[in-house]
Amino acid sequence: MTERMLTLSKLNRATLARQWLLERKSQPVLEALRHLVALQAQLPNPPYIGLWTRLHSFERSELTGLMENKKVVRATMMRATLQLMAAEDYMLLRPALQPALTRSLQAFFGKQVKELNIEQFVEAARRYVQEQPRTFAEMPGLRHFSPT
C-alpha cells in the first residue's frame, strides 16, 4: 500500500469542498445550515450572501421565513460572535460552549460583570425577549454589552 501525502493544496481544496465553496449545491436552506453548522452573522447580510454563494436556488425569503418560524437562530456562539444556525443545533451546542462564552464575557468586561449573577441576568433577559424579538440596543442595561 502506498502512502498518500496530504499537501497544503489538497487540504485547502478539501476545506473548500467541506464548506460547499467549490460548487453550488441543490439543498434546502435548513439542510445547508445543518451541514455547515453555522454561518458568521455579526451583521444581518453575510448569512444571505454566504448561502447565495453555496446554493443553486437560494431565495432570501426562505432564510427569513426559517428565522421568523424559529427554525433558525442568530445567537452568540463560536469565538463569542453572532452565528446563524439551525435552532436544534443551537440547543445542542450552546451548553457545551457556555463555559467558554462566560469566560469571554468576564475577560471582555472585567469589573463590569464581576458581581453579575449570570443566572439571574439570563432569566431576566429571557423573559424580556420572550415578549417579542429584541436587539441589544432595545435591552435595558445592555447597551454597553453590545457586540457591535
URCORLIN-V896120 format. One record per helix or strand. SS is the DSSP state (hx for helix, st for strand). FROM is the first residue (numbers start at 0). TO is the last residue. If there is no record, write none. Layout:
BEGIN
SS_FROM_TO / SS_FROM_TO
END
This chain:
BEGIN
hx_7_17 / st_24_24 / hx_28_35 / st_38_39 / hx_45_53 / st_54_54 / hx_59_67 / st_71_75 / hx_77_79 / st_81_85 / hx_86_108 / hx_110_113 / hx_117_130 / hx_135_137 / hx_142_144
END
